[in-house]
Amino acid sequence: MSSEPKPTAILALLFFVGTAFTAWAGGSDEAPTAAAPDDGPYRSYSEDEFLKAADTGRVIFFHASWCPSCRTAEEDIKANIGVIPDDIVVFKADYDLEKALKQDYGITYQHTFVYVDSSGKAITKWSGGGAAEIAANVGR
C-alpha cells in the first residue's frame, strides 16, 4: 500500500482550501450587485448624465464592487430612497475606474460621498453611511 496521497484527495483539499479562503476574504459565488438604474434618484455615473443633472442637487457615491460596506450602503440607498430629498440625484461612480473623478475630489477611500453644487464644486464630503447620511449631509 502506497503512502502517497491520492490525486483526488489533493484536489479535494485544494478545493476546500480555495473555498474557505474565498469565504474568509469576503468573496462569494453570488452575482455582483446590479448597476444603479440610469434614471430616477439613484443612477450610474457618467459624465454626460452628471452634467445633465446640474440643475439638481448631486451626490457622487464612490462605490467599489469588492467593498462590503459599499454593497450595504447601496442596499440601504435603494431600500430607503424616499428619505433622500426629491431634488437630489445620487450618482454611483466606480471607485476603481473613475480615477480622474477621484483625483478631482481628492477621494482616497471607497464608500465616500461628495455633495456638489451646480458647477460641480464639492460642498461637503464624507465617508460611510447610506440614505439617512445623504439626507443629513445635503442639509434638507
Backbone bond lengths (Angstrom), bond angles and torsions (degrees), N, CA, C in turn:
res aa  C-N    CA-C-N  psi(-1)  N-CA   C-N-CA  omega(-1)  CA-C   N-CA-C  phi
1 M - - - 1.438 - - 1.521 109.43 -
2 S 1.296 117.17 130.77 1.459 122.80 -176.44 1.524 110.25 -83.42
3 S 1.343 115.77 143.91 1.464 120.25 178.52 1.532 111.16 -95.57
4 E 1.322 118.43 2.71 1.464 121.05 178.23 1.524 109.64 -76.24
5 P 1.347 116.62 142.36 1.463 119.13 179.97 1.525 111.03 -66.17
6 K 1.299 116.28 146.80 1.463 122.47 177.59 1.531 108.55 -75.10
7 P 1.350 118.34 144.33 1.461 121.02 178.85 1.528 112.52 -56.11
8 T 1.327 118.59 -37.11 1.468 120.04 -179.73 1.523 110.75 -67.14
9 A 1.321 117.44 -34.88 1.469 120.36 178.09 1.520 110.30 -67.27
10 I 1.321 117.07 -39.31 1.471 120.86 178.17 1.520 109.78 -65.28
11 L 1.327 117.59 -44.35 1.462 120.85 179.24 1.524 111.08 -63.09
12 A 1.319 116.75 -41.50 1.464 120.43 178.83 1.528 110.43 -62.83
13 L 1.319 116.30 -42.62 1.463 120.55 178.57 1.527 110.88 -63.53
14 L 1.325 117.91 -44.21 1.462 121.28 178.18 1.530 111.17 -62.29
15 F 1.332 116.79 -41.05 1.456 120.50 178.02 1.524 110.04 -61.94
16 F 1.322 116.93 -46.10 1.460 121.48 -179.53 1.526 111.04 -61.51
17 V 1.314 117.35 -47.11 1.468 121.64 -179.93 1.529 110.34 -62.68
18 G 1.330 117.25 -44.26 1.462 120.60 179.21 1.516 111.97 -62.83
19 T 1.330 117.43 -42.53 1.464 121.68 178.96 1.517 110.24 -65.49
20 A 1.320 117.55 -44.05 1.463 121.19 179.20 1.526 110.73 -63.16
21 F 1.330 117.55 -41.31 1.457 120.33 179.13 1.523 110.97 -64.93
22 T 1.332 116.78 -42.78 1.469 120.56 179.26 1.518 110.15 -60.18
23 A 1.327 117.78 -44.76 1.464 120.80 178.88 1.527 110.61 -64.87
24 W 1.318 117.45 -43.37 1.464 121.53 179.54 1.524 110.98 -63.61
25 A 1.323 118.15 -38.71 1.462 122.58 -176.59 1.523 112.20 -80.60
26 G 1.314 117.82 -1.17 1.456 120.09 176.95 1.506 114.20 92.69
27 G 1.296 117.92 2.66 1.455 119.97 179.39 1.512 110.36 -78.53
28 S 1.297 115.69 168.69 1.450 119.94 176.64 1.515 108.99 -156.31
29 D 1.310 113.79 169.13 1.450 119.21 176.23 1.519 111.20 -90.57
30 E 1.349 117.22 0.13 1.451 120.80 -179.79 1.517 110.07 -70.65
31 A 1.322 114.50 152.75 1.462 119.33 175.75 1.517 108.79 -65.84
32 P 1.336 118.60 148.81 1.446 120.40 178.15 1.524 110.23 -61.15
33 T 1.329 114.99 156.28 1.454 120.36 178.37 1.515 109.05 -57.47
34 A 1.319 115.69 135.84 1.465 120.39 -179.03 1.521 110.06 -62.30
35 A 1.298 115.49 149.12 1.461 121.21 178.35 1.518 109.44 -63.66
36 A 1.310 114.84 155.52 1.452 119.48 175.98 1.523 109.21 -64.47
37 P 1.339 116.75 148.48 1.462 117.90 176.81 1.525 110.18 -64.35
38 D 1.320 116.45 162.35 1.459 119.66 -176.74 1.521 113.33 -95.18
39 D 1.323 117.32 9.60 1.453 119.91 172.86 1.525 107.69 -143.38
40 G 1.300 116.72 176.70 1.454 119.67 -177.20 1.516 110.47 83.63
41 P 1.316 116.11 -171.19 1.464 120.07 -174.06 1.530 115.13 -79.76
42 Y 1.337 117.64 -9.22 1.468 121.07 178.17 1.515 107.19 -127.13
43 R 1.336 116.79 115.45 1.469 121.39 -171.87 1.523 111.59 -134.32
44 S 1.324 114.27 156.88 1.461 119.90 170.11 1.523 108.06 -70.81
45 Y 1.314 116.70 140.89 1.458 120.96 179.85 1.521 110.63 -74.79
46 S 1.317 114.36 133.62 1.462 122.37 163.48 1.517 104.32 -146.32
47 E 1.296 116.66 147.26 1.463 119.57 -177.46 1.525 110.99 -58.72
48 D 1.330 117.13 -41.66 1.464 120.65 179.83 1.528 111.84 -61.24
49 E 1.342 116.76 -48.77 1.461 120.43 -179.72 1.527 111.23 -65.02
50 F 1.314 116.07 -37.84 1.463 120.99 178.88 1.530 110.00 -62.31
51 L 1.324 116.85 -44.37 1.467 120.83 179.61 1.526 111.44 -68.37
52 K 1.313 117.94 -37.23 1.464 121.62 178.49 1.529 111.78 -62.74
53 A 1.314 117.24 -28.09 1.464 121.97 -177.39 1.528 112.66 -92.97
54 A 1.331 117.73 17.77 1.468 121.40 -176.17 1.520 112.98 -61.01
55 D 1.330 118.60 -21.74 1.463 120.55 -179.79 1.530 112.37 -85.07
56 T 1.315 117.34 2.32 1.462 121.86 175.73 1.522 108.55 -113.34
57 G 1.312 116.88 170.27 1.458 120.24 168.90 1.510 107.54 -74.52
58 R 1.310 118.08 137.05 1.463 120.95 -177.66 1.522 110.53 -125.70
59 V 1.308 114.25 134.90 1.459 122.04 175.27 1.517 106.80 -122.72
60 I 1.317 116.71 130.20 1.463 121.44 175.49 1.525 107.66 -100.97
61 F 1.317 115.65 126.02 1.463 122.82 177.83 1.521 107.17 -106.19
62 F 1.332 116.79 110.32 1.469 121.44 178.44 1.525 107.59 -82.69
63 H 1.307 114.97 104.76 1.454 124.83 -171.00 1.524 110.17 -113.06
64 A 1.323 116.88 140.27 1.465 121.60 173.55 1.524 107.84 -123.41
65 S 1.325 117.01 133.11 1.461 120.88 -177.68 1.523 112.20 -62.96
66 W 1.323 117.60 -25.83 1.459 122.20 -178.08 1.528 112.37 -88.27
67 C 1.313 117.71 -2.06 1.466 123.42 -174.80 1.531 110.94 -93.18
68 P 1.332 118.52 112.20 1.472 120.49 -178.53 1.533 113.02 -59.87
69 S 1.314 118.34 -40.86 1.467 118.91 -178.64 1.530 111.05 -71.09
70 C 1.335 118.01 -27.24 1.473 120.81 175.20 1.520 110.23 -67.06
71 R 1.322 116.51 -42.61 1.466 120.29 178.78 1.526 110.53 -63.00
72 T 1.328 116.14 -41.46 1.466 120.30 178.11 1.523 110.38 -64.02
73 A 1.338 116.78 -42.98 1.469 120.32 178.84 1.516 110.84 -62.43
74 E 1.333 117.19 -41.52 1.462 119.84 179.80 1.523 111.01 -63.16
75 E 1.323 117.33 -42.99 1.459 120.87 177.19 1.532 110.18 -59.54
76 D 1.334 116.07 -42.73 1.459 120.66 179.70 1.529 111.35 -64.92
77 I 1.316 116.96 -43.26 1.471 120.63 179.33 1.526 109.97 -60.76
78 K 1.314 116.84 -46.90 1.470 120.67 -179.26 1.532 111.50 -64.53
79 A 1.334 116.94 -40.66 1.466 121.05 -178.41 1.523 112.47 -73.34
80 N 1.323 117.40 -26.50 1.463 121.32 -174.37 1.525 112.30 -122.87
81 I 1.309 116.84 32.36 1.465 121.41 -175.98 1.531 111.44 -57.67
82 G 1.320 118.03 -28.59 1.457 121.85 179.93 1.522 114.15 -65.58
83 V 1.316 117.61 -18.41 1.464 122.15 178.41 1.534 110.70 -73.21
84 I 1.316 115.70 -28.60 1.465 121.32 -177.96 1.529 108.17 -78.12
85 P 1.330 118.34 130.65 1.469 120.61 -178.82 1.529 111.92 -53.64
86 D 1.345 114.90 147.31 1.465 121.91 -176.25 1.520 113.86 -59.66
87 D 1.333 116.97 -27.41 1.469 119.40 -176.71 1.527 112.75 -94.72
88 I 1.338 117.06 18.72 1.470 122.50 178.44 1.529 108.87 -114.11
89 V 1.328 116.15 134.52 1.460 122.17 173.29 1.524 107.07 -116.07
90 V 1.319 116.10 129.99 1.465 122.30 177.77 1.521 107.23 -101.91
91 F 1.331 115.79 123.14 1.464 121.66 179.30 1.522 108.95 -104.84
92 K 1.323 115.58 123.27 1.464 122.46 177.87 1.527 107.86 -86.33
93 A 1.330 116.62 110.12 1.465 122.37 -179.60 1.526 108.96 -105.41
94 D 1.311 116.99 134.63 1.460 122.11 -179.88 1.530 109.69 -72.52
95 Y 1.314 115.27 113.78 1.466 121.67 -177.21 1.532 112.15 -57.22
96 D 1.319 116.72 -35.75 1.460 120.57 -176.29 1.529 113.32 -81.18
97 L 1.325 117.80 -25.65 1.463 120.80 -175.62 1.526 114.22 -100.21
98 E 1.304 118.08 -31.07 1.468 121.97 -174.51 1.533 111.37 -88.38
99 K 1.320 115.71 61.99 1.468 121.29 -176.04 1.532 112.53 -64.06
100 A 1.324 118.05 -43.66 1.468 120.83 179.99 1.524 110.43 -65.24
101 L 1.328 116.81 -40.74 1.461 120.84 178.96 1.527 110.58 -63.89
102 K 1.330 116.28 -42.07 1.470 120.02 176.69 1.519 110.11 -60.00
103 Q 1.307 117.14 -43.03 1.458 120.84 -179.57 1.527 110.68 -65.35
104 D 1.331 117.15 -41.56 1.466 121.23 179.46 1.525 111.98 -56.76
105 Y 1.334 116.86 -37.42 1.461 120.99 -176.13 1.529 113.49 -105.80
106 G 1.316 117.48 6.17 1.464 120.79 177.67 1.522 113.18 64.97
107 I 1.314 116.80 38.69 1.462 121.80 -177.78 1.522 109.50 -85.61
108 T 1.322 115.91 125.39 1.467 120.72 179.00 1.523 112.09 -122.89
109 Y 1.326 116.73 2.24 1.454 120.86 -175.20 1.521 108.89 -145.04
110 Q 1.337 116.88 133.73 1.458 120.42 174.85 1.529 108.44 -67.24
111 H 1.305 116.64 167.67 1.470 124.17 -175.63 1.532 109.98 62.62
112 T 1.339 113.58 41.35 1.460 121.27 175.86 1.519 108.18 -114.98
113 F 1.319 115.11 141.62 1.457 122.66 179.47 1.521 108.94 -116.31
114 V 1.335 116.38 144.22 1.462 121.48 175.46 1.525 107.51 -131.74
115 Y 1.325 116.29 122.46 1.463 122.50 174.55 1.513 106.25 -93.43
116 V 1.337 117.02 124.55 1.462 121.09 -174.48 1.526 111.35 -120.29
117 D 1.327 115.74 154.61 1.464 120.85 177.08 1.526 110.28 -85.37
118 S 1.333 115.89 -175.46 1.469 120.28 -175.01 1.523 113.28 -64.69
119 S 1.336 117.44 -22.63 1.465 119.82 177.73 1.531 112.47 -91.25
120 G 1.338 116.78 -2.55 1.458 120.97 179.69 1.517 114.32 93.46
121 K 1.331 117.06 2.94 1.466 120.99 179.21 1.530 109.57 -77.88
122 A 1.339 116.29 137.09 1.462 121.09 -179.31 1.528 110.68 -65.35
123 I 1.326 115.30 129.55 1.461 121.63 174.10 1.514 108.91 -93.28
124 T 1.317 115.75 -47.30 1.465 121.35 177.60 1.526 108.74 -151.65
125 K 1.334 115.15 155.46 1.466 121.92 -178.37 1.521 107.12 -139.38
126 W 1.333 116.70 138.95 1.455 120.85 177.87 1.517 110.10 -151.00
127 S 1.321 115.67 158.57 1.465 121.73 177.80 1.515 108.96 -113.41
128 G 1.309 115.03 139.13 1.448 121.40 176.02 1.511 113.33 89.57
129 G 1.317 114.07 166.20 1.451 120.76 177.01 1.504 113.30 95.70
130 G 1.331 113.59 -172.21 1.453 121.36 -178.08 1.515 109.95 -147.06
131 A 1.328 115.88 -135.76 1.469 121.21 -174.08 1.535 112.24 -61.30
132 A 1.319 118.08 -45.11 1.472 120.54 -178.15 1.523 111.42 -62.43
133 E 1.330 117.03 -39.34 1.461 120.27 179.38 1.518 111.31 -69.44
134 I 1.325 117.08 -34.62 1.470 119.49 175.87 1.523 108.43 -62.12
135 A 1.335 117.17 -50.43 1.463 121.58 -179.66 1.526 110.93 -57.95
136 A 1.321 117.29 -42.42 1.469 120.80 -179.70 1.520 112.08 -66.87
137 N 1.321 117.15 -38.13 1.474 120.50 -175.29 1.520 114.34 -82.53
138 V 1.331 117.43 -15.26 1.458 118.23 176.34 1.528 110.49 -90.13
139 G 1.349 115.17 0.62 1.459 120.69 173.07 1.509 115.01 69.85
140 R 1.295 116.95 32.46 1.477 119.17 179.04 1.502 110.95 -127.25
